[in-house]
Amino acid sequence: MRPDLPADDNLEAGDTAGRQSEPGLARRWALITELVRLFGWLGIIGVGGPVAHVAMMRRRVVERKRWLSDDDFMRLVGACALVPGPNSTEMAMALGARRAGWRGLVAAGAAFIVPAFAIVCAIAFLYEDVLTSAVIADARRLVVPIVAAIVLDALWSLRRVAVRDRLDVLTVVIALATAVLGVPELLVLLAVGVASLLLRTTGTSNQLGVFGVPLVVPFTTQLVVPSLAKLFLVFLQIGSVIYGSGYVLLVFLDSEVVERGWITSEVLLDAISVGQFTPGPVFTTATFIGWHIAGIAGAAVATLGIFGPSFVFAGLIDRVVALSQRSRTFSAFLRGVSSGSIALMVIVIWRLAGEAFVDGRSMDRVAVAVFVVALAMIRGRAWQSAGSVR
């Protein structure tokens, strides 16, 4: 209390300061509420994967609300592609940060994730406790080929961005070769990042070597149930290093979850299908896997683990953009990681195709037919969209 003010005067001054701060507090909560409503709704209706999510965000924040210009929006899209994690979720966080600082980042990210988490938990409950194995098998026979067509189309589209010249092709070949030898996926991405750095900064390839040590994963017929702490740490690791696209998640889940004996390949296919067909982030595939392993607690820790790093990365996006623009070395490394991710996706898709299309020792004709029709419809829509743009 200031000694030169009487007690009554001091109280009056405090009341005045409080009244002056009320509009600022009200404004802050109004912004947070606006973000929660916007991104919560997108988390409920946002079906179609990261590209569809970004398009919906642009329509609302650029065209309708005019929070930022089209150029600023596209710079944010490019920035989110430079950091690990789910791009559309980090885009929601970045937009929230632009609107209301760190509180907006947290509010927008949580609002986008939580509805998808709840939906996937409900589906996982039905999958585990209500549906019979025969119903699940019949559904898988129809749904998985459609997901395979979606992922293959995404891979074909991504190749235009990730493979643009001969050095990118060489990077993909290096990634394929090291992955086939059994090198862990994280080391493969590190190797191709360094290889791209050397190729693009020195112009020669005689410095390339073999990075990493082949990993032999023992085959196991009995599933292992990890602790919640171990489950959290594995998904935290995946969320911290996954780079390139939500579809690269297939690669890390295959390596870190299936090969550890936590789930089967069939459950992975089901989890991918749920993540693809439900609204919100594709990374809620982790929610489904967590529920399958340890119920609601497993779903919660897996979701926290895989999305947690994004709240940090989204806050660093502007710095990452500045670094990529200043550093040729950093830019070359990221380009190699992007190309290597495509190669790893090819390997995993090829392996999962055997699970999706082979019934016993023969080809499942129904699954193949569903795949062909789905791929034709997807590509037909893409060609139609391209034609309308021209």
VENTA-V822162 format. One record per pair of residues at least 24 apart in sequence whose C-alpha atoms are under 10 Angstrom apart, sorted by the first residue. I is the first residue (numbers start at 1). J is the second residue. If there is no record, write none. Layout:
{{I | J} {I | J}}
//
This chain:
{{27 | 100} {28 | 99} {28 | 100} {28 | 101} {28 | 103} {28 | 104} {29 | 100} {29 | 103} {29 | 104} {30 | 100} {31 | 96} {31 | 99} {31 | 100} {31 | 103} {31 | 104} {31 | 107} {32 | 96} {32 | 99} {32 | 100} {32 | 101} {32 | 103} {32 | 104} {32 | 105} {32 | 106} {32 | 107} {32 | 108} {33 | 104} {33 | 107} {33 | 108} {34 | 96} {34 | 99} {34 | 104} {34 | 107} {34 | 108} {35 | 92} {35 | 93} {35 | 95} {35 | 96} {35 | 99} {35 | 100} {35 | 104} {35 | 105} {35 | 106} {35 | 107} {35 | 108} {35 | 109} {35 | 111} {35 | 112} {36 | 96} {36 | 104} {36 | 106} {36 | 107} {36 | 108} {36 | 109} {36 | 110} {36 | 111} {36 | 112} {37 | 107} {37 | 108} {37 | 111} {37 | 112} {38 | 92} {38 | 108} {38 | 111} {38 | 112} {39 | 89} {39 | 92} {39 | 93} {39 | 95} {39 | 96} {39 | 107} {39 | 108} {39 | 109} {39 | 110} {39 | 111} {39 | 112} {39 | 113} {39 | 115} {39 | 280} {40 | 107} {40 | 108} {40 | 109} {40 | 110} {40 | 111} {40 | 112} {40 | 113} {40 | 114} {40 | 115} {40 | 116} {40 | 280} {41 | 111} {41 | 112} {41 | 115} {41 | 279} {41 | 280} {42 | 92} {42 | 111} {42 | 112} {42 | 113} {42 | 115} {42 | 116} {42 | 279} {42 | 280} {43 | 89} {43 | 109} {43 | 110} {43 | 111} {43 | 112} {43 | 113} {43 | 114} {43 | 115} {43 | 116} {43 | 117} {43 | 119} {43 | 278} {43 | 279} {43 | 280} {43 | 281} {44 | 111} {44 | 112} {44 | 113} {44 | 114} {44 | 115} {44 | 116} {44 | 118} {44 | 119} {44 | 278} {44 | 279} {44 | 280} {45 | 115} {45 | 116} {45 | 278} {45 | 279} {45 | 280} {46 | 112} {46 | 116} {46 | 277} {46 | 278} {46 | 279} {46 | 280} {46 | 281} {47 | 275} {47 | 276} {47 | 277} {47 | 278} {47 | 279} {47 | 280} {47 | 281} {47 | 282} {48 | 150} {48 | 276} {48 | 277} {48 | 278} {48 | 279} {48 | 280} {48 | 281} {48 | 282} {49 | 88} {49 | 150} {49 | 154} {49 | 246} {49 | 247} {49 | 275} {49 | 276} {49 | 277} {49 | 278} {49 | 279} {49 | 280} {49 | 281} {49 | 282} {49 | 283} {50 | 86} {50 | 87} {50 | 88} {50 | 89} {50 | 91} {50 | 245} {50 | 246} {50 | 247} {50 | 280} {50 | 281} {50 | 282} {51 | 87} {51 | 88} {51 | 154} {52 | 88} {53 | 87} {53 | 88} {53 | 89} {53 | 91} {53 | 92} {53 | 279} {53 | 280} {53 | 281} {54 | 87} {54 | 88} {54 | 89} {54 | 91} {54 | 92} {55 | 88} {57 | 88} {57 | 91} {57 | 92} {57 | 95} {61 | 95} {67 | 95} {67 | 98} {67 | 99} {68 | 95} {68 | 98} {68 | 99} {75 | 318} {75 | 321} {76 | 317} {76 | 318} {76 | 321} {78 | 317} {78 | 321} {79 | 314} {79 | 316} {79 | 317} {79 | 318} {79 | 319} {79 | 320} {79 | 321} {79 | 322} {79 | 324} {80 | 244} {80 | 310} {80 | 313} {80 | 314} {80 | 316} {80 | 317} {80 | 318} {80 | 320} {80 | 321} {81 | 243} {81 | 244} {81 | 245} {81 | 317} {81 | 321} {81 | 334} {81 | 338} {82 | 243} {82 | 244} {82 | 313} {82 | 317} {82 | 320} {82 | 321} {82 | 324} {82 | 331} {82 | 334} {82 | 335} {82 | 338} {83 | 240} {83 | 241} {83 | 242} {83 | 243} {83 | 244} {83 | 310} {83 | 313} {83 | 314} {83 | 316} {83 | 317} {83 | 320} {83 | 321} {83 | 334} {84 | 238} {84 | 239} {84 | 240} {84 | 241} {84 | 242} {84 | 243} {84 | 244} {84 | 245} {84 | 309} {84 | 310} {84 | 313} {84 | 314} {85 | 238} {85 | 239} {85 | 240} {85 | 241} {85 | 242} {85 | 243} {85 | 244} {85 | 245} {85 | 246} {85 | 249} {85 | 283} {85 | 306} {85 | 307} {85 | 308} {85 | 309} {85 | 310} {85 | 311} {85 | 313} {85 | 314} {86 | 239} {86 | 242} {86 | 243} {86 | 244} {86 | 245} {86 | 246} {86 | 247} {86 | 248} {86 | 249} {86 | 281} {86 | 282} {86 | 283} {86 | 306} {86 | 307} {86 | 309} {86 | 310} {87 | 243} {87 | 244} {87 | 245} {87 | 246} {87 | 281} {87 | 310} {87 | 314} {88 | 112} {88 | 245} {88 | 246} {88 | 280} {88 | 281} {88 | 282} {89 | 113} {89 | 280} {89 | 281} {89 | 282} {89 | 283} {89 | 307} {89 | 310} {89 | 311} {89 | 314} {90 | 307} {90 | 309} {90 | 310} {90 | 311} {90 | 312} {90 | 313} {90 | 314} {90 | 315} {90 | 317} {91 | 310} {91 | 314} {91 | 317} {92 | 314} {93 | 310} {93 | 311} {93 | 312} {93 | 313} {93 | 314} {93 | 315} {94 | 311} {94 | 313} {94 | 314} {94 | 315} {94 | 316} {94 | 317} {94 | 318} {95 | 314} {96 | 314} {97 | 314} {97 | 315} {101 | 315} {102 | 311} {102 | 314} {102 | 315} {105 | 311} {105 | 312} {105 | 314} {105 | 315} {106 | 311} {106 | 312} {106 | 314} {106 | 315} {109 | 307} {109 | 310} {109 | 311} {109 | 314} {110 | 307} {110 | 311} {112 | 279} {112 | 280} {112 | 281} {113 | 279} {113 | 280} {113 | 281} {113 | 283} {113 | 284} {113 | 303} {113 | 307} {114 | 280} {114 | 281} {114 | 284} {114 | 303} {115 | 279} {115 | 280} {115 | 281} {116 | 275} {116 | 278} {116 | 279} {116 | 280} {116 | 281} {116 | 282} {116 | 283} {116 | 284} {116 | 287} {117 | 278} {117 | 279} {117 | 280} {117 | 281} {117 | 283} {117 | 284} {117 | 285} {117 | 286} {117 | 287} {117 | 288} {117 | 299} {117 | 300} {117 | 303} {118 | 284} {118 | 287} {118 | 299} {119 | 274} {119 | 278} {119 | 279} {119 | 280} {119 | 284} {119 | 287} {119 | 288} {120 | 271} {120 | 274} {120 | 275} {120 | 278} {120 | 279} {120 | 280} {120 | 284} {120 | 285} {120 | 286} {120 | 287} {120 | 288} {120 | 289} {120 | 291} {120 | 299} {121 | 284} {121 | 287} {121 | 288} {121 | 289} {121 | 290} {121 | 291} {121 | 292} {121 | 295} {121 | 296} {121 | 299} {121 | 300} {122 | 288} {122 | 291} {122 | 296} {123 | 274} {123 | 278} {123 | 288} {123 | 291} {124 | 270} {124 | 271} {124 | 274} {124 | 287} {124 | 288} {124 | 289} {124 | 290} {124 | 291} {124 | 292} {124 | 295} {124 | 296} {124 | 299} {125 | 288} {125 | 291} {125 | 292} {125 | 295} {125 | 296} {127 | 270} {127 | 288} {127 | 291} {127 | 292} {128 | 291} {128 | 292} {128 | 295} {136 | 270} {137 | 266} {137 | 270} {139 | 270} {140 | 266} {140 | 267} {140 | 269} {140 | 270} {140 | 273} {140 | 356} {140 | 367} {141 | 356} {141 | 357} {141 | 359} {141 | 364} {141 | 366} {141 | 367} {141 | 368} {141 | 370} {142 | 356} {142 | 366} {142 | 367} {142 | 368} {142 | 369} {142 | 370} {142 | 371} {143 | 269} {143 | 270} {143 | 273} {143 | 274} {143 | 277} {143 | 356} {143 | 367} {143 | 370} {143 | 371} {144 | 266} {144 | 269} {144 | 270} {144 | 271} {144 | 272} {144 | 273} {144 | 274} {144 | 352} {144 | 353} {144 | 355} {144 | 356} {144 | 357} {144 | 367} {144 | 370} {144 | 371} {145 | 269} {145 | 273} {145 | 353} {145 | 356} {145 | 357} {145 | 366} {145 | 367} {145 | 368} {145 | 369} {145 | 370} {145 | 371} {145 | 372} {145 | 373} {145 | 374} {145 | 375} {146 | 273} {146 | 276} {146 | 277} {146 | 367} {146 | 368} {146 | 370} {146 | 371} {146 | 372} {146 | 373} {146 | 374} {146 | 375} {146 | 378} {147 | 269} {147 | 270} {147 | 272} {147 | 273} {147 | 274} {147 | 275} {147 | 276} {147 | 277} {147 | 371} {147 | 374} {147 | 375} {148 | 269} {148 | 272} {148 | 273} {148 | 349} {148 | 352} {148 | 353} {148 | 356} {148 | 371} {148 | 374} {148 | 375} {149 | 370} {149 | 371} {149 | 372} {149 | 373} {149 | 374} {149 | 375} {149 | 376} {149 | 377} {149 | 378} {149 | 379} {150 | 247} {150 | 276} {150 | 371} {150 | 374} {150 | 375} {150 | 378} {150 | 379} {151 | 246} {151 | 247} {151 | 248} {151 | 250} {151 | 276} {151 | 345} {151 | 349} {151 | 375} {152 | 247} {152 | 345} {152 | 346} {152 | 349} {152 | 375} {153 | 375} {153 | 376} {153 | 378} {153 | 379} {153 | 382} {154 | 245} {154 | 247} {155 | 245} {155 | 247} {155 | 248} {155 | 342} {155 | 343} {155 | 345} {155 | 346} {155 | 349} {156 | 342} {158 | 244} {158 | 245} {158 | 338} {158 | 339} {158 | 342} {159 | 338} {159 | 339} {159 | 342} {159 | 343} {161 | 335} {161 | 338} {161 | 339} {162 | 244} {162 | 335} {162 | 336} {162 | 337} {162 | 338} {162 | 339} {162 | 340} {162 | 341} {162 | 342} {162 | 343} {163 | 335} {163 | 336} {163 | 338} {163 | 339} {163 | 340} {163 | 342} {164 | 339} {167 | 195} {167 | 196} {167 | 199} {167 | 200} {167 | 203} {167 | 205} {167 | 336} {167 | 339} {168 | 192} {168 | 196} {168 | 199} {168 | 200} {168 | 335} {168 | 336} {168 | 338} {168 | 339} {168 | 340} {169 | 339} {169 | 340} {169 | 343} {170 | 195} {170 | 196} {170 | 199} {170 | 205} {170 | 336} {170 | 339} {170 | 340} {171 | 195} {171 | 196} {171 | 199} {171 | 335} {171 | 336} {171 | 337} {171 | 338} {171 | 339} {171 | 340} {171 | 343} {172 | 336} {172 | 337} {172 | 338} {172 | 339} {172 | 340} {172 | 341} {172 | 342} {172 | 343} {172 | 344} {173 | 339} {173 | 340} {173 | 343} {174 | 208} {174 | 210} {174 | 340} {174 | 343} {175 | 336} {175 | 337} {175 | 339} {175 | 340} {175 | 341} {175 | 342} {175 | 343} {175 | 344} {176 | 340} {176 | 341} {176 | 342} {176 | 343} {176 | 344} {176 | 345} {176 | 346} {176 | 347} {177 | 343} {178 | 210} {178 | 211} {178 | 212} {178 | 213} {178 | 214} {178 | 344} {179 | 214} {179 | 215} {179 | 340} {179 | 343} {179 | 344} {179 | 347} {180 | 214} {180 | 344} {180 | 347} {181 | 213} {181 | 214} {181 | 215} {181 | 216} {182 | 212} {182 | 213} {182 | 214} {182 | 215} {182 | 216} {182 | 217} {183 | 211} {183 | 212} {183 | 213} {183 | 214} {183 | 215} {183 | 216} {184 | 212} {184 | 213} {184 | 214} {184 | 215} {184 | 216} {184 | 217} {184 | 252} {184 | 255} {184 | 256} {185 | 212} {185 | 242} {185 | 251} {185 | 252} {185 | 254} {185 | 255} {185 | 256} {185 | 340} {185 | 341} {185 | 344} {186 | 212} {186 | 238} {186 | 241} {186 | 242} {186 | 251} {186 | 252} {186 | 255} {186 | 337} {186 | 341} {187 | 211} {187 | 212} {187 | 213} {187 | 214} {188 | 212} {188 | 213} {188 | 337} {188 | 340} {188 | 341} {188 | 343} {188 | 344} {189 | 241} {189 | 242} {189 | 243} {189 | 333} {189 | 334} {189 | 336} {189 | 337} {189 | 338} {189 | 339} {189 | 340} {189 | 341} {189 | 343} {189 | 344} {190 | 333} {190 | 334} {190 | 336} {190 | 337} {190 | 340} {191 | 333} {191 | 336} {191 | 337} {191 | 340} {192 | 333} {192 | 334} {192 | 335} {192 | 336} {192 | 337} {192 | 338} {192 | 339} {192 | 340} {192 | 341} {193 | 330} {193 | 331} {193 | 332} {193 | 333} {193 | 334} {193 | 335} {193 | 336} {193 | 337} {193 | 338} {193 | 339} {193 | 340} {194 | 329} {194 | 330} {194 | 332} {194 | 333} {194 | 334} {194 | 336} {194 | 337} {195 | 332} {195 | 333} {195 | 336} {195 | 337} {196 | 329} {196 | 331} {196 | 332} {196 | 333} {196 | 334} {196 | 335} {196 | 336} {196 | 337} {196 | 339} {196 | 340} {197 | 328} {197 | 329} {197 | 330} {197 | 331} {197 | 332} {197 | 333} {197 | 334} {197 | 335} {197 | 336} {197 | 337} {198 | 329} {198 | 332} {198 | 333} {199 | 332} {199 | 333} {199 | 336} {200 | 328} {200 | 329} {200 | 331} {200 | 332} {200 | 333} {200 | 335} {200 | 336} {201 | 328} {201 | 329} {201 | 332} {201 | 333} {217 | 255} {217 | 259} {217 | 260} {218 | 259} {218 | 260} {218 | 261} {219 | 259} {219 | 260} {219 | 261} {220 | 259} {220 | 260} {220 | 261} {221 | 261} {221 | 264} {222 | 261} {222 | 262} {222 | 263} {222 | 264} {223 | 258} {223 | 260} {223 | 261} {223 | 262} {223 | 263} {223 | 264} {223 | 293} {224 | 257} {224 | 260} {224 | 261} {224 | 262} {224 | 263} {224 | 293} {225 | 260} {225 | 261} {225 | 262} {225 | 263} {225 | 293} {225 | 294} {226 | 260} {226 | 261} {226 | 262} {226 | 293} {226 | 294} {226 | 298} {227 | 293} {227 | 294} {227 | 298} {228 | 290} {228 | 293} {228 | 294} {228 | 297} {228 | 298} {228 | 299} {228 | 300} {228 | 301} {228 | 302} {229 | 298} {229 | 301} {229 | 302} {229 | 305} {230 | 301} {230 | 302} {231 | 257} {231 | 262} {231 | 290} {231 | 293} {231 | 294} {231 | 298} {231 | 299} {231 | 301} {231 | 302} {231 | 305} {232 | 290} {232 | 298} {232 | 299} {232 | 300} {232 | 301} {232 | 302} {232 | 303} {232 | 304} {232 | 305} {232 | 306} {233 | 301} {233 | 302} {233 | 304} {233 | 305} {233 | 306} {234 | 302} {234 | 305} {234 | 306} {235 | 286} {235 | 290} {235 | 301} {235 | 302} {235 | 303} {235 | 304} {235 | 305} {235 | 306} {235 | 307} {235 | 308} {236 | 301} {236 | 302} {236 | 303} {236 | 304} {236 | 305} {236 | 306} {236 | 307} {236 | 308} {236 | 309} {237 | 305} {237 | 306} {237 | 309} {238 | 305} {238 | 306} {238 | 307} {238 | 309} {239 | 283} {239 | 302} {239 | 303} {239 | 304} {239 | 305} {239 | 306} {239 | 307} {239 | 308} {239 | 309} {239 | 310} {240 | 305} {240 | 306} {240 | 307} {240 | 308} {240 | 309} {240 | 310} {240 | 312} {240 | 313} {241 | 306} {241 | 309} {242 | 306} {242 | 337} {242 | 341} {243 | 334} {243 | 337} {243 | 338} {243 | 340} {243 | 341} {244 | 334} {244 | 335} {244 | 337} {244 | 338} {244 | 339} {244 | 340} {244 | 341} {244 | 342} {245 | 282} {245 | 338} {245 | 341} {245 | 342} {246 | 276} {246 | 281} {246 | 282} {246 | 283} {247 | 272} {247 | 276} {247 | 282} {247 | 283} {247 | 341} {247 | 342} {247 | 345} {248 | 338} {248 | 341} {248 | 342} {248 | 343} {248 | 344} {248 | 345} {248 | 346} {248 | 348} {249 | 282} {249 | 283} {249 | 285} {249 | 286} {249 | 341} {249 | 345} {250 | 283} {250 | 285} {250 | 344} {250 | 345} {250 | 348} {250 | 349} {250 | 352} {251 | 341} {251 | 342} {251 | 343} {251 | 344} {251 | 345} {251 | 346} {251 | 347} {251 | 348} {251 | 349} {252 | 344} {252 | 345} {252 | 348} {253 | 285} {253 | 286} {253 | 289} {253 | 348} {254 | 348} {254 | 351} {254 | 352} {255 | 348} {257 | 289} {262 | 289} {262 | 290} {262 | 292} {262 | 293} {263 | 289} {263 | 290} {263 | 292} {263 | 293} {265 | 351} {265 | 352} {265 | 355} {265 | 356} {266 | 352} {266 | 355} {266 | 356} {267 | 292} {268 | 352} {269 | 352} {269 | 353} {269 | 355} {269 | 356} {281 | 307} {283 | 307}}
//
